[in-house]
């Protein structure tokens, strides 16, 4: 019964999103994996069955071609497979306006590995952050477990700047650049991250890129 209820709730959430698009003129600002943290002026979506606007971002998007000005995903892409992320990037490229901006926030596997290898205060801060999130931490190696295994990351794909840049460019995005948490050259993308721990500024990867022209 629970499975049937969840499936029904997802269908209702997907229908609600389509009705919202029918009643609201573009351009849209789309937020993926909102986790109940919504921002004014954005359409919040999530894959959870409780989501008001249900969207599996690894599948087809119900948005018309060229109707989205901004896409934002905070700690989403590390939860999906590489193929799922590629589908997400292609759908973003298809549905975004030329010159639109995508902003992705995800743990930086390379930087986390560097913190693990360096040890010291940064490693201790990283372990404390994982403990604060409810993760069991016994040794420095648990810093790596937080990236590759914990928080359901084992079902997804670990990213560094080189890999994410390559995949965005393969989907047609240009001008990929690294940003600081909360900062952007685009006013619409500033101040969106709700993470405030100092260690997140060390170990989080924030990339923005520009959408290509309309795809044929």
Secondary structure as GFF3:
##gff-version 3
##sequence-region A 1 216
A	DSSP	alpha_helix	2	23	.	.	.	ID=ss1
A	DSSP	beta_strand	28	32	.	.	.	ID=ss2
A	DSSP	beta_strand	43	44	.	.	.	ID=ss3
A	DSSP	beta_strand	68	74	.	.	.	ID=ss4
A	DSSP	three_ten_helix	77	79	.	.	.	ID=ss5
A	DSSP	alpha_helix	82	95	.	.	.	ID=ss6
A	DSSP	beta_strand	96	107	.	.	.	ID=ss7
A	DSSP	alpha_helix	109	118	.	.	.	ID=ss8
A	DSSP	alpha_helix	120	132	.	.	.	ID=ss9
A	DSSP	alpha_helix	142	148	.	.	.	ID=ss10
A	DSSP	three_ten_helix	153	155	.	.	.	ID=ss11
A	DSSP	alpha_helix	161	170	.	.	.	ID=ss12
A	DSSP	beta_strand	174	178	.	.	.	ID=ss13
A	DSSP	three_ten_helix	187	189	.	.	.	ID=ss14
A	DSSP	alpha_helix	200	203	.	.	.	ID=ss15
A	DSSP	beta_strand	204	210	.	.	.	ID=ss16
###
